[in-house]
């Protein structure tokens, strides 16, 4: 994984999509003038969006939006985030970013993982259709207090499931529905005994992805799956609510 593989937030994509959702046809020239960029730059961003699943077409009058992928790309979220269409593990990517000084409350999201992992180096199968992410935090905690991060993460996941009328139960580092695992949590920390330098919270949530026989997903529980974008927005919001009640982030890195 190199930093070039990371899909980052983009003000041009945000503005272009906002305009496409408001109007039937959007002029590339007008967007370019508004943002102070070239028409070619707008065209390049439109092409990138098309490659990522947005149904954008060009007409003599401008661009039109026919459909959307409804995935948690950075410009679709209200949190700092990066997105990868494929990676070995979001935990590895988040750790590298944290070592480079990435701020707290940064999410690293992957469409699929080739080496997703759980506790004790167990494998977490991460096929397309699930929500896989790691959250970088720099909490004001001692290394021995890192376990305090687990309960609010479990609570955020269960609250999100409740919003879809699915009742989850927390069991150690996972959340289960009637004995079948729907979500796993992994926490890794770095620092000294008196202070955590950073913590990486990894979460895998089965949404519409294929799962093993002893697991379940929102698709299985509901009969149809909500979009990954909707699940992400709800879960990220709940994580912020529950984590900020329990911990405080250092003043030098409030994110």
ABEGO torsion letter per residue (X at the ends): XBAAABBBBBAAAAAAAAAAAABABBBAAAAAAAAGBBAAAAAAAAAAAAAAGBBBBBBAAEBBBABBAGBBBAAABABBBBBBABBABAAAAAAAAAAAGBBBGBBBBBABBAABBBBGGBBBBBBBGBBBBBBBBBBBBBAAAAAAAAAAAAAAAAAAAAAAGBBBBBBEABBBBGGBBABBBBBBBBEBAABBABBBBBBBBBAABBBBAABBBAAAAAGBBBBAAAAAAAAAAAAAAAAAAABBBBAABAX
